[in-house]
């Protein structure tokens, strides 16, 4: 006798139709994946094999949801290259959106008063710290001039001309998706250890970039994925998640099945249920292909 199963037709996450057909109950209903260091290779490209797997999952009614530290501006060219057109999570969980519809589904900013108070305390303890911030829906990027000089394009996928420059009071003038802090030449993990007490009331994490990313309390990839799945009617047990960095840890623990790529940080590897191949070797696509018989 065939095993009981469900299916949502391709694109159900756009129209939210009723269940029909067959997706085995051991298979995911949603695949959530980090991008940099996980789905993407080191040169920020995606292989034809990965594109084919994403397309096959979509045809089977299984959306692939990018869950990234990037802002919408930095996500869009990658989404286009991979073939991702549905729901997405940006800013480490601060922004939920639909790519094809260009709609913001939710925004969970860090309040300006909280960002300002934190930045001033940090600056008081260490004047060498540099600050930037991102608009609640990724609509702007503000930075101190010294920060802009230090930043590379790959850090934020913005040229210096695409940054609004000003002093610290300007950087923290409004609510923001995230506050960013860096000390030139110092690893962000060291900053998190050094200022652990200051970060206790917010979410401070790293994504492999040379700075600390600070979101409001409770704003993480996992909590955003929970919100998104609630909207789509997907139980966490039917979610597979892939990641590589400390900002992926909570997502890997939350998902019904968490996978860390071979190049992942020690924290991500410890949080995952399973290890897969590296991002350079299409670890995500290879694992999905093997597990689902693609």
Protein Blocks (a to p, Z undefined) as FASTA:
>chain_A
ZZddddddehklmnopadehjddfkbcfbdcddfehplpcfkopacfklmmmmmmmmmno
pacddddfbdfklmmmmmmmnopabdcdeehhpaccdfklopafbdcdddfklmmmmmmm
mmmmomkbccddddfkopaccddfklmmmpcfklnopafklpccddfklmmmpccfbdcd
ddehiafklmmmmmmmmmmmmccddehiacdcdddehiafklmmmmmmmmnopafklpcc
ddfbfklmmmmmmpmbdcddfkbcfklmmmpmbdcddfklommmmmmmmmnoZZ
